[in-house]
Amino acid sequence: MNNYLVIIDDGFTYRAGVSDGSGIQTEFHVASAVDRATAIREIKSYFPAMNEVVVVTSEAISGAMQLPPGAKDSLSFDELNQLVHFELSPKMAVNDALLGEVLLGRDVITHAQLSELLQQQKESRQNQTGYQQLGVLAVQLGYASQPEIDQAIDVQRNLNAPSQAFQPLAGIGQELNASYGMASGTEVVLVSEEVRNIWLQTLKSAGLRLVALMPLQGITRFVVGRQYTTGTLLELYDHGLNVVPLDGTGAVDVIPFGGKALDADQITNLLSRISGVNKVICPATEELHELVLATGEHVSPDLELLSDPGGIYGKVVCSAAAAVKSLRHVLIPLKNPAKPLAQQPLTPWFVAVILFLSAILFTEGYIKRQFEAGEVKLEQERIRHLAAEETMTTAGELLGEIGFKQLDLDAKEAELSVAKRNLGLIDNLRNRSGFQVKLLEILMESISEGVMLDAVHSAGGDAFSIELWSITPQQGSVFVEGLSERLSEINQTVEVLQTRTGQGKVGIDGTELVVKISPQIESIPVEEVNDAK
């Protein structure tokens, strides 16, 4: 079996391993370099015989959505990308990584050390003895060296740098099966086209070939799912928890930690929030493994703790290779398809001009040949003294041919008109994508303090429903009023469908609301309706 070189980019460190997809990992290497190109060259030197690469990155996100019927066949490549971007953009990470989170992700410090650093930092602020930077404290206590702090700061700067451009690139998978045989949506993956192009160019420069690009979230299910076909897989990293359904009924749910130091009590509370039975937890580090053991939850019949010397990253390597071998992963296009000829900007006009000129040249050539033949006949008839009669006959035939060519030109102009109408339909589709992007911008601008946006659903056409949670009813009302004012500018109305008091997804009491957004419908006076009848 062919081996694949799997490169893992979790946002903090570049790791690599080799596997044939059978669940066995042969070798593993952690790059010391922070820069992507330098790290790839280091990995290439460690695995000189490998050239086919599978990249698993945290820059790609996965999810599930309801696609319109026939969307794969009716929508263009760009329209599908925009549609998936609209649905998954709320799951995209924000640029707010903390230095402690980066030091944990790079295995420089432990959670216990981070907790002590944060406590000393807090005490220095309260005692007014001068605020101590976390990196300075880590060096003073001997938890990290200055070069390690400098590298972590470079990683933090790259993570928090604003994106210069984001051209969405979507991968469309298979439908996910929910309970009772009903489809729960289609599995999709989203990454920026810029990220894909950077990986393609960097690997090519190192003499490597990209075979597949896939998200880090939930990737281990391709190996763990061989043993556990039902229940929930919990991928526990230093920076967050991935909740992965093993029965294919939904997408991965991500719970970020935001640079907080974890302890046994926090992990206990975290595990208690995950509903369902048959939970399988896979920690990324030995420290996280020990923290789970300290909770005592691993003795519960509903929770099984995986123990693997290779840790979660070894499972990532094997899972990525297995996914490529079985073709079960959602394929992210490694090359954009060429646009159909009809969608090229100047194609309709170019075709119309060519047809018009061809018709003219054909008509002129035909007429010229006919007139030459007529002149020959006329000369012959003059010799035979029948010139006048033959000339009238020839002229009548030529006029008939010209009339047929004029009818042909009229038909070509009608085809050109149809092509113009088709271009108008394509522009309408693009305008709908623009409206969805505008709606998302208005939602993000309307979010106020104490309000959390849980989900956005498309109800068909231009209608949407929003699920949100607020700490107080007043904060929810302020959000709805602000959103209604902004949406009225684009002729949309806001209606509160449901309000109830309860705990939100973060486990705090508050108010849950369901809001409907739909196009504004102008009322028609009764007199106008009677006149129309």
VOGU-3710 file (C-alpha; in Angstrom, 3 decimals, decimal comma):
1> mnnylviidd> 0,000/0,000/0,000  1,164/3,523/-0,752  2,241/5,669/2,169  1,183/9,302/2,564  3,099/12,079/4,282  0,493/13,796/6,504  1,325/17,364/7,602  -0,711/18,709/10,547  -1,142/22,457/11,009  -3,055/23,180/14,233
11> gftyragvsd> -2,231/26,901/14,090  0,626/26,627/16,592  3,029/23,922/15,359  3,716/21,962/12,180  3,778/18,182/12,726  4,194/15,358/10,224  3,867/11,597/10,104  3,696/8,757/7,593  0,875/6,216/7,323  -0,628/3,902/4,723
21> gsgiqtefhv> -4,195/4,350/6,014  -4,322/1,009/7,811  -4,184/2,652/11,253  -0,429/2,177/11,695  1,856/5,186/11,957  5,471/4,547/10,970  7,283/7,774/11,898  6,476/11,175/13,430  8,266/14,539/13,504  7,542/17,940/15,097
31> asavdratai> 9,031/20,878/13,179  10,936/23,423/15,236  10,480/26,231/12,707  7,599/28,718/12,951  7,636/29,851/9,313  5,577/27,605/7,038  8,122/27,331/4,201  11,017/26,642/6,597  8,991/24,039/8,498  8,056/22,249/5,235
41> reiksyfpam> 11,701/22,078/4,159  12,599/20,669/7,597  9,863/18,015/7,268  11,003/17,185/3,728  14,560/16,596/4,944  13,228/14,297/7,685  11,121/12,296/5,168  13,262/12,495/1,985  11,560/9,557/0,263  8,022/10,991/0,480
51> nevvvvtsea> 6,443/13,277/-2,129  2,638/12,824/-1,845  1,253/15,036/0,954  -2,081/15,225/2,782  -2,482/18,515/4,680  -4,720/18,625/7,778  -5,198/22,221/8,903  -7,185/24,198/11,450  -7,625/26,907/8,792  -10,309/24,717/7,177
61> isgamqlppg> -13,634/24,317/8,983  -16,330/21,683/8,578  -20,089/21,771/9,026  -23,451/20,668/7,689  -26,118/22,654/5,847  -29,327/22,252/3,902  -28,568/22,811/0,219  -31,370/23,862/-2,156  -32,690/20,974/-4,296  -30,422/20,435/-7,281
71> akdslsfdel> -27,912/23,046/-6,063  -24,881/20,993/-7,128  -26,087/20,936/-10,729  -27,819/24,315/-11,015  -25,422/26,635/-9,152  -22,044/27,666/-10,479  -18,739/26,987/-8,701  -18,554/30,560/-7,320  -22,204/30,549/-6,199  -21,747/27,300/-4,237
81> nqlvhfelsp> -18,648/28,762/-2,567  -20,547/31,895/-1,506  -23,498/29,833/-0,238  -21,294/27,628/1,989  -19,354/30,707/3,173  -22,615/32,351/4,261  -23,607/29,289/6,310  -20,229/28,474/7,926  -18,748/31,954/8,456  -20,081/32,155/12,077
91> kmavndallg> -17,888/29,114/12,897  -14,706/30,776/11,639  -12,099/31,601/14,285  -11,571/35,232/15,292  -8,114/36,790/15,541  -7,789/36,896/19,348  -5,218/34,224/20,295  -3,541/34,857/23,661  0,135/34,197/24,382  -0,721/31,582/27,015
101> evllgrdvit> -2,841/29,707/24,471  0,074/29,709/22,000  2,565/28,497/24,635  0,194/25,623/25,473  -0,320/24,781/21,801  3,450/24,665/21,212  3,959/22,383/24,272  6,179/24,995/25,962  4,206/25,163/29,245  1,575/23,053/30,980
111> haqlsellqq> -1,898/24,034/32,166  -0,673/24,038/35,767  2,160/26,415/34,864  -0,209/28,674/32,918  -2,554/28,813/35,918  0,330/29,937/38,148  1,475/32,547/35,598  -2,033/34,010/35,335  -2,359/34,112/39,139  0,955/35,995/39,555
121> qkesrqnqtg> -0,033/38,349/36,765  -3,311/39,076/38,557  -1,565/39,684/41,889  0,902/42,115/40,322  -2,008/44,111/38,926  -3,870/44,164/42,258  -0,773/45,099/44,283  -0,002/47,934/41,855  3,612/46,750/41,695  3,653/47,027/37,941
131> yqqlgvlavq> 1,906/44,825/35,402  4,013/41,771/34,526  3,824/40,401/30,994  3,126/36,696/30,843  6,187/35,964/28,686  8,490/37,786/31,106  7,054/35,843/34,054  7,467/32,524/32,200  11,180/33,245/31,639  11,694/34,413/35,232
141> lgyasqpeid> 10,128/31,229/36,641  12,108/29,015/34,276  9,021/27,704/32,458  10,263/28,885/29,056  13,376/30,274/27,397  13,468/33,654/25,693  13,778/32,092/22,174  10,656/30,014/22,911  8,788/33,168/23,971  9,958/34,984/20,813
151> qaidvqrnln> 8,733/32,126/18,611  5,385/32,057/20,420  4,985/35,813/19,881  5,655/35,325/16,138  2,952/32,619/16,017  0,525/34,850/17,956  1,188/37,723/15,548  0,480/35,500/12,534  -2,723/34,116/14,093  -4,061/37,571/14,966
161> apsqafqpla> -3,028/39,289/11,722  -6,108/40,455/9,761  -6,711/38,572/6,540  -5,863/40,631/3,465  -8,334/38,703/1,301  -10,786/35,830/1,692  -12,023/34,111/-1,433  -14,232/31,229/-0,183  -13,484/27,723/-1,420  -16,000/25,018/-0,520
171> gigqelnasy> -15,996/21,253/-0,591  -19,382/19,518/-0,916  -19,740/16,024/0,568  -22,514/13,490/1,008  -25,833/13,892/2,805  -25,733/13,106/6,535  -28,311/10,624/7,790  -30,287/11,627/10,854  -32,697/9,631/12,993  -35,685/7,856/11,426
181> gmasgtevvl> -33,966/7,861/8,020  -34,408/11,604/7,459  -31,516/13,608/5,962  -30,033/16,149/8,365  -28,091/18,084/5,756  -25,020/17,866/3,564  -21,477/17,728/4,934  -19,456/20,720/3,723  -15,947/22,128/4,272  -14,807/25,743/3,912
191> vseevrniwl> -11,303/27,164/3,470  -9,991/30,288/1,797  -8,651/29,964/-1,729  -5,579/31,902/-0,564  -4,752/29,218/2,046  -5,041/26,454/-0,553  -2,825/28,333/-3,006  -0,178/28,974/-0,333  -0,029/25,262/0,485  0,167/24,314/-3,201
201> qtlksaglrl> 2,979/26,782/-3,870  4,942/25,970/-0,677  4,788/22,214/-1,224  5,697/22,552/-4,904  8,746/24,644/-3,987  9,858/21,827/-1,651  9,360/19,174/-4,345  6,144/17,815/-2,815  2,685/17,258/-4,309  -0,566/18,065/-2,480
211> valmplqgit> -3,007/15,138/-2,665  -5,758/16,343/-0,306  -6,561/19,289/1,980  -8,914/18,623/4,903  -9,946/20,177/8,254  -8,390/19,136/11,575  -11,793/19,197/13,302  -13,173/15,677/13,666  -10,549/13,996/11,466  -9,798/11,219/13,980
221> rfvvgrqytt> -13,262/9,711/13,463  -11,899/7,901/10,374  -9,801/5,684/12,687  -11,798/5,771/15,936  -15,006/5,128/13,975  -13,731/1,686/12,975  -14,130/0,564/16,596  -16,970/2,857/17,743  -19,770/3,284/15,204  -22,190/5,058/17,552
231> gtllelydhg> -21,875/7,682/20,245  -19,764/10,831/20,402  -16,018/11,310/19,934  -14,456/14,090/22,051  -11,158/15,394/20,643  -9,566/17,215/23,603  -6,844/19,715/22,657  -5,144/22,388/24,772  -7,022/25,079/22,843  -10,500/23,504/22,618
241> lnvvpldgtg> -12,801/20,499/22,409  -14,224/19,016/19,196  -17,531/17,125/19,601  -17,803/14,597/16,750  -20,891/12,392/16,098  -19,622/8,922/15,174  -22,849/7,796/13,463  -22,800/10,441/10,708  -25,851/12,367/11,956  -24,325/15,813/12,132
251> avdvipfggk> -21,332/18,079/11,817  -18,500/18,724/14,260  -19,215/21,151/17,114  -16,249/23,151/18,458  -15,913/24,461/22,035  -12,880/26,839/22,254  -11,104/27,427/25,586  -9,776/30,903/24,745  -6,362/30,499/26,388  -7,729/29,414/29,783
261> aldadqitnl> -5,802/27,038/32,034  -7,688/23,772/32,571  -7,986/21,687/35,735  -9,897/18,552/36,706  -12,994/20,481/37,880  -13,251/22,400/34,617  -12,955/19,222/32,563  -15,638/17,587/34,731  -18,021/20,487/34,047  -17,120/20,366/30,371
271> lsrisgvnkv> -17,857/16,651/30,041  -21,157/17,045/31,909  -22,309/19,561/29,275  -21,960/17,001/26,476  -25,279/15,225/26,125  -25,773/11,635/25,054  -24,215/8,315/25,971  -21,238/6,295/24,731  -18,755/9,154/24,782  -15,171/8,417/23,702
281> icpateelhe> -12,553/10,997/24,737  -9,157/11,286/23,049  -6,738/13,731/24,803  -3,995/15,436/22,794  -1,333/15,474/25,533  -0,254/13,389/28,524  -1,237/16,249/30,881  -4,786/16,347/29,482  -4,920/12,553/29,833  -3,974/12,842/33,519
291> lvlatgehvs> -6,557/15,612/34,069  -9,299/13,380/32,665  -8,157/10,578/34,972  -8,316/13,012/37,915  -11,988/13,736/37,192  -12,948/10,103/37,765  -15,320/10,343/34,802  -13,368/7,655/32,938  -14,874/4,994/35,208  -18,390/5,895/34,051
301> pdlellsdpg> -19,959/3,336/31,667  -20,941/6,220/29,380  -17,353/7,476/28,916  -14,298/5,670/27,594  -10,833/7,228/27,734  -8,524/6,284/24,873  -4,922/5,658/25,836  -2,448/5,776/22,972  1,313/6,371/23,194  1,119/8,330/19,933
311> giygkvvcsa> -1,562/10,652/21,298  -4,211/12,315/19,215  -1,774/13,496/16,543  -0,849/9,902/15,722  -4,535/9,199/15,180  -4,773/12,317/12,981  -2,004/10,961/10,712  -3,625/7,540/10,403  -7,124/9,005/9,967  -6,080/11,421/7,219
321> aaavkslrhv> -4,392/8,633/5,243  -7,395/6,353/5,782  -9,796/9,066/4,608  -7,856/9,558/1,377  -7,615/5,825/0,775  -11,359/5,294/1,269  -12,405/8,556/-0,485  -14,715/9,256/2,483  -13,536/12,808/3,156  -15,093/15,925/1,659
331> liplknpakp> -12,979/16,889/-1,338  -11,684/20,472/-1,389  -10,952/21,434/-5,022  -7,205/21,704/-5,575  -7,842/23,475/-8,884  -10,705/25,775/-9,834  -12,773/24,480/-12,753  -12,757/26,497/-15,949  -15,842/28,627/-16,375  -18,269/27,490/-19,076
341> laqqpltpwf> -17,850/29,317/-22,368  -21,262/30,925/-21,972  -20,168/32,508/-18,651  -17,076/34,178/-20,101  -17,574/37,980/-19,995  -17,142/38,699/-23,727  -18,200/35,336/-25,154  -21,834/36,197/-26,110  -20,820/39,394/-27,904  -17,871/37,711/-29,597
351> vavilflsai> -20,036/34,861/-30,863  -22,693/37,287/-32,083  -20,153/39,408/-34,007  -18,544/36,319/-35,571  -21,940/34,993/-36,682  -22,930/38,368/-38,102  -19,678/38,817/-40,025  -19,783/35,229/-41,255  -23,315/35,741/-42,534  -22,307/38,934/-44,377
361> lftegyikrq> -19,202/37,376/-45,931  -21,124/34,283/-46,944  -23,878/36,375/-48,506  -21,411/38,630/-50,336  -19,459/35,656/-51,664  -22,577/33,877/-52,716  -23,984/36,935/-54,481  -20,656/37,559/-56,177  -20,525/34,010/-57,499  -24,109/34,228/-58,667
371> feagevkleq> -23,519/37,484/-60,494  -20,433/36,049/-62,190  -22,475/33,102/-63,314  -25,136/35,489/-64,497  -22,652/37,497/-66,524  -21,427/34,338/-68,200  -24,967/33,337/-68,985  -25,762/36,818/-70,229  -22,836/36,710/-72,602  -23,909/33,311/-73,790
381> erirhlaaee> -27,480/34,487/-74,286  -26,325/37,577/-76,128  -24,579/35,259/-78,504  -27,747/33,239/-78,865  -29,942/36,321/-79,010  -31,777/35,353/-75,729  -29,956/37,795/-73,406  -32,939/39,784/-72,138  -35,095/36,804/-71,115  -32,254/34,920/-69,337
391> tmttagellg> -31,115/38,065/-67,475  -34,583/38,588/-65,890  -34,725/34,974/-64,735  -31,251/35,137/-63,147  -32,057/38,411/-61,349  -35,212/36,888/-59,817  -33,252/33,921/-58,450  -30,673/36,201/-56,861  -33,342/38,286/-55,085  -34,857/35,121/-53,658
401> eigfkqldld> -31,492/34,015/-52,240  -30,959/37,425/-50,645  -34,346/37,141/-48,926  -33,435/33,742/-47,445  -30,169/35,170/-46,098  -32,058/38,039/-44,493  -34,318/35,521/-42,712  -31,196/33,686/-41,493  -29,793/36,951/-40,102  -33,080/37,591/-38,253
411> akeaelsvak> -32,866/34,119/-36,644  -29,292/34,786/-35,466  -30,406/38,074/-33,878  -33,153/36,190/-31,986  -30,537/33,733/-30,629  -28,427/36,684/-29,493  -31,438/38,096/-27,588  -31,900/34,763/-25,748  -28,216/34,795/-24,768  -28,628/38,275/-23,294
421> rnlglidnlr> -31,610/37,113/-21,200  -29,550/34,189/-19,867  -26,826/36,632/-18,797  -29,483/38,591/-16,916  -30,510/35,423/-15,018  -26,873/34,833/-13,993  -26,607/38,448/-12,744  -29,758/37,837/-10,622  -28,074/34,822/-8,972  -25,013/36,921/-8,172
431> nrsgfqvkll> -27,219/39,650/-6,682  -28,812/37,054/-4,337  -25,342/36,037/-3,131  -24,571/39,713/-2,520  -27,800/40,048/-0,449  -26,813/37,102/1,751  -23,376/38,620/2,405  -25,042/41,990/3,234  -27,455/40,266/5,645  -24,503/38,600/7,452
441> eilmesiseg> -22,709/41,955/7,775  -25,850/43,548/9,305  -26,167/40,663/11,786  -22,554/41,064/12,915  -22,985/44,867/13,288  -26,157/44,415/15,367  -24,610/42,094/17,985  -24,473/44,002/21,291  -23,118/43,228/24,750  -24,795/40,283/26,470
451> vmldavhsag> -26,133/38,752/23,232  -24,867/35,543/21,581  -25,891/34,407/18,090  -26,480/30,602/18,136  -27,673/29,776/14,604  -28,933/31,241/11,319  -31,299/29,139/9,194  -32,549/29,748/5,667  -36,317/29,324/5,429  -36,298/29,447/1,620
461> gdafsielws> -35,865/32,347/-0,776  -35,007/35,561/1,098  -36,494/34,423/4,442  -34,265/33,501/7,399  -34,654/32,576/11,072  -32,163/33,463/13,807  -31,644/31,705/17,153  -30,011/33,928/19,771  -29,494/34,129/23,520  -29,200/37,159/25,811
471> itpqqgsvfv> -28,373/37,571/29,479  -31,421/39,819/30,051  -34,649/40,328/28,085  -33,744/44,022/27,696  -30,489/43,161/25,914  -32,382/40,844/23,563  -34,923/43,609/22,837  -32,118/46,087/22,095  -30,606/43,637/19,603  -33,990/43,012/17,874
481> eglserlsei> -34,739/46,759/17,652  -31,286/47,539/16,209  -31,517/44,666/13,761  -35,020/45,726/12,640  -33,831/49,310/12,059  -30,872/48,183/9,935  -32,851/45,621/7,933  -35,619/48,112/7,155  -33,059/49,926/4,977  -32,984/46,896/2,659
491> nqtvevlqtr> -36,779/46,298/2,817  -36,665/43,427/5,329  -38,901/42,952/8,365  -38,045/41,366/11,730  -40,573/39,309/13,717  -39,988/37,623/17,093  -41,399/34,096/16,743  -40,481/32,632/20,132  -39,114/33,810/23,482  -38,312/31,657/26,492
501> tgqgkvgidg> -36,149/31,762/29,601  -33,486/29,091/30,029  -29,814/28,257/29,896  -27,910/29,108/26,724  -25,156/27,011/25,156  -22,618/28,501/27,586  -24,617/27,203/30,589  -25,790/30,597/31,940  -29,412/31,562/32,562  -30,816/34,058/30,129
511> telvvkispq> -33,426/34,540/27,439  -33,561/32,516/24,203  -35,273/34,140/21,198  -36,169/32,962/17,715  -36,437/35,825/15,209  -37,767/35,650/11,656  -36,379/37,845/8,854  -38,449/38,138/5,682  -38,902/40,584/2,758  -41,172/43,542/3,455
521> iesipveevn> -44,563/43,176/1,673  -46,327/46,389/0,833  -50,090/46,347/1,400  -52,290/47,069/-1,636  -55,378/49,253/-1,147  -58,715/47,518/-1,653  -59,592/49,933/-4,476  -56,502/48,832/-6,452  -57,375/45,171/-5,919  -60,941/45,724/-7,235
531> dak> -59,588/47,636/-10,238  -57,171/44,768/-10,922  -60,078/42,298/-10,828
//
